[in-house]
Amino acid sequence: MTEKGYAQIQTLTTRLNQYRDEYYNKNAPSVPDAEYDRLFDKLAALEQETGIRMANSPTQTVGYPAVSALEKTQHTSPLLSLDKTKDAAALLEFIGEQQILLMLKLDGLTLKLTYENGQLVQAATRGDGNAGEVVTHNARSIAGTPQEIPYKERLVVTGEAFIRPSNFENLCDAITDASGVAYRNSRNLAAGSVRLLNAADCAARRVTFMPFGVIEGFADIALKSKRLARLAQLGFAPCKFFVTARSLSQRELEDGIARLRGYARENDLPIDGIVASYNDIAWSAACGRTSHHYRDGMAFKFADELFETTLRGIEWNPSRTGLIAPVALLAPMEIDGCAVSRASLHNLNFINDLRLKPGCRVLVSKRNQIIPHIEENLDRGAFALADVIPRACPCCGQATRVHVARKNGTCGTMTLHCDNEQCGMRRIRRFTHFAGKKAMDIEGLSEAVLEKFIGRGWLHSYLDVYRLNDHAAEILRMEGFGEKSWQKLWDAIQRSRDTTFERYLVAMDILLVGRTASGVLAKQFDSDLASFEEAALTGYDFTQLPDFGETLNASIHAWFEEEENLYIWEELQTMVNIQKPAQASAAPQSPVNPFAGKNIVVTGKVEPYTRSEMNALIESLGAHAQSAVSGKTDYLVCGESAGSKLTKARQLGVTVLRPSLFFSMAEDARREIA
């Protein structure tokens, strides 16, 4: 039978289900019974002839099953994510000379379907990539999932379950999530629908499945495109793709992307990008993977959309250092399914350059689909920065100060400050930092709890945290506290007594000394606080350490010159136990490790890692994590939305690595180290 014949099965299944819905649910049949019966018999004959039967075929039982809970299942082959870019040139660089599939990136929920002896035996969600949830009971409710196929060997197919934009428009007002809130986009609705316990409810959501890959099966087929074509012969409707015949120019690549976007619009498909993957399966396997993504593919994400709203006001928040950070209060809007009403305004230069003041219409994006950001002011007019800046600290009421950073005699970044050390908000946030995960890691000692304790006069210095049991009786009488909650908090405080050199140093809140700098100091002074203290008090030149400049050097010395700081530094050590790191056996670095002893800077967004996680990875490779590009920098790892660091690196001739190449080199280096 031709592929057109297989498509007939899908078409008839869809039409007959529509007629069933009209007859049974809407009491408004659009065709006579005789026509329904004729099409039903035709479908049954085709199913018998081909051995293909869709999971939602009307020739099967009309009932839908339900389960009491979703079981977990481990994925034999991890269902990993993809490396991402918004730069067509970067995508072209990834493609190189290889033949690729250029495919729609459907916006829904990834599913894995497993077939044994021609029968669908399991449908599972992607989950965290290693383990997902079994949703086999809902397979019959999802269009595009064959229940039976004429292929008797084991077959494992991956694809996307999604809801078409037109269907979402009809459903979104009538359906809410578990918290009673309307679904904001079709992706969230599809994900919620597939995981419903009652398949009848899932059927009402009009979910569709399209495969984009084969994990197991068709072992004799060497190309992904051929395997997808084979799926089409088994009753699936694979995701739309093109196959390149030769190397592409950037113009050709952009034209291909535009054609796929047009196809998605015309066929009512929800997409959030395009995927390029190597067509040759053996080559793909040889590319390997990171812990986050396979290296044989890359997703091209569309540029951030702009949304118009109104700047209702500016909120000024004092930090623990005295910096008062401006935050935009926006008329609420929805971006990528999330309600957005706030965005950072960075500094006074940002406000001044965009001439921002309450009442302006602004354009907002969600950069990298994560961070709301004001991109433009549509109502630039008469403006004076002095009229926007508060003259008094919103917390303590003392006068504010504008600081202008100067470099080489020129004015730089302008920031607003509160210089009152006793400012209530500054004190609360210093304690919040002290108790935070990167510092003493005291679970339960939140900003709200600290505000209550400080307000009652129980916390004057960090030492008082370890004396809170003196106030246990009063705490137990406080709203929100009982025996269990107080005991849980006190246990967390006790656990924090066992800490490390790095955590202790971060907790002290020395200006510019964070996780990276404390890690360097731990290595230099063998995690010995006394040795570090002696160096700070005797004029040690910290600029000789990797990525320690004059400002950081001066900051350390200035902190230890304060008598109160030194008292807390020494007294707190009598209350805690600084754990020494386990001594690893000395082994020479392999000459194959390209990062040993090198200075590495990271810029831009490198998914899925935070900056501190990237720095930890760099340090584990025997390299030094720097925060700024200089003549001493050896490598710049350049993620999405890179800024001035990339420009400077190119000017200095620093080697620039894309994240995918860095991770590849890092894995090779770690194998050598091991």
C-alpha positions, 0 to 999 in steps of 0.5 A: 500500500502507498503512503497515501493509503496509510494517510487514509487511515489517519484521515478516516480515524480523525473524521469518524471521531469528529462524527462520533463527537457530534453524535454522542456529545453535541447531539448535532450529527453532520452526516447520516448514519449510512455515511458514518457506517460506510466510512467505518467499514472502509476504515476497518477494511484498511486496518485489516489490510495494513495491520495498522490501527490508530490508538484512537480508532473508532473500530476499537472500544468506545470507552477510555481507561483510568488509573489511580496514579502515574507509575515511574519508568526508567529510560534505557537511553536517556531522553536528553535536551538539545544545545541551543542557539539564536544565531543562524551563523552558529547553527551553520557552523554546527552543521559544517559539511554534514548532511542534516535534517532540518525539522520543526521543533514542536512546542509540547511534551516529549513522549516515548512509545514502545512497541513489542510484537506490533502492539503498543506496550508503553507510552511514557513522558520524558520526565527528567530525561532519565526517568519519566511517567507511564501514560499508556492509558492515555495513548488511546486518547492521543491522535497520531499514536498507532495501537497496532503496527505491522512491525513485529520487532521491538520499536521505540519511537520518540516524538511530541504530544501537542495541541494545535493553536486553533484547538487551544483557542477553543479550550483555554477558556474552559479548562483550568489547571490543578490550582484553578488557573486557566492554562496560558499556552498550548504547551502547558495544556498538552503536558497537563492533558497527557498526564491526566489519570482519566483518559476520557478527560485527555480525549477531550483535550484534542492532543496530537502526537508526531514522532521525530526520532527512532531510538530502537528498531530499523537497525538496517536503516542507516539514515534518520530520514529513511527511518522517519519515512519507514514510520510513515509506512506504519501509520505515523505522521512524522514531524515535517523536515527537510534533508540537505543535499550539500553544504548550505550557505547562510542564506539557504539555511535562513530560507529553509527555516522560513519555509518550515515556519510557514509550513507550521503556520499553514498546518496549525502546528505550535513550534518554538524553533527549528532543529538541525540534526545529523542525518547519518545515524553512525555519525550521530552516535559517534558525536556522544553527549554531555549530561544535558544534551546529545551533540548530534543536534542543535535547536535554533530558537526564534528571537524573543518576541516583544510585548507592549505594556505600561511602566506603572512605577519603579520600586527601589530595593536596598541590598545588604551592600547598600546598593539600591536596586531599581525594579520596574513595576509593569502593567501585568501581561503574559509572555510564554505562558507566564504572568509578567509584572516586574523587570530589573532596571539594572542601574541609573544609566539604563533608566537614563538612556531609555528615559524611563518614568512611570506612565511610559509605554514600553516594549518587553521581551523575555530574554532566553524565555527566562528573564523579563527585560525592557527593550524600548521606551515608546514614549520618550519625552521630557525627562530628568533622572533626578525626578525619578531617583528617590532622595531618601532610602525607602527603608530607613529614610536617610539620604541616598547617594548617587555613585558614578564609577570612573574608569580612565577618567571617564564616567561609567555606571551610575548606581544609587546607594544608602550609606546607613549601616543600620538600615533595617533592610540592609541588616535583614539581607546581610543575615539572609546572605549569611544563612543562604545556601552558598554560605552557612546553608541554614534551611528555614532561616528565611528573610521573613523569619529573620525580619521577625527575629531582628525586629524583636532584638534577638539578632545583632550579629551573626554570633546571635544566630547560634544563641537563638535557643536562648529565646526558644520559649518566646519563639514557640509562642510566635505565630507560625512556630510550634515545637516541630518547626522550631526544632527543625530550624534549630537542627538546621542551625546546628548542622551549619556548624560543620562548614567549609573554608569557602562557605565561611568566607562567603558568609562573612560577606567580604565585598567581591569575595564569592564562591569563585574567589573563596575557592581560590583562597582555599587552595592558596591557604590550604583551607586554613582560616588562620593562615588567610587571616594572617595574610590579610593583616600583614599586607599580603598581595592578593593580586598575585592570585588568579583573577584577583585585581587591585579592587578585590585586594583592597576590599579584603584588607579593608574588611579586616581593618574593621575591628567589629569584622575581626571580632566576629571573624574570630569569635564565630570560629569558636562556634563552628567546625571548619572541615578540611577537604579530603587529601587527594593523592597527587597525580601529574596532570595529563598533557592531553588536558588543554585546560590545566593551569589555564584561565577561563572566562564564561560569558552569556547563558550556558544552559543548563548550568548557572555561572557558579556551576560553570566555575566549579566545572572549570576548577575541577579541570585544573583551570582557573575561573576568571570573571573578566577578560584580560591579557592573561585569559586563555579561553572564553566560553561564549554562550547566548547573549554574550556582551562586551567580554566577547568583543574584548576577547576577540580584540586580545586574540583569546580563544573563543569556545562555544559551549558544545565544544567546551563540554566536549573538550571538558569530557575528554580532559576529565577522562584524562584526569581520571 
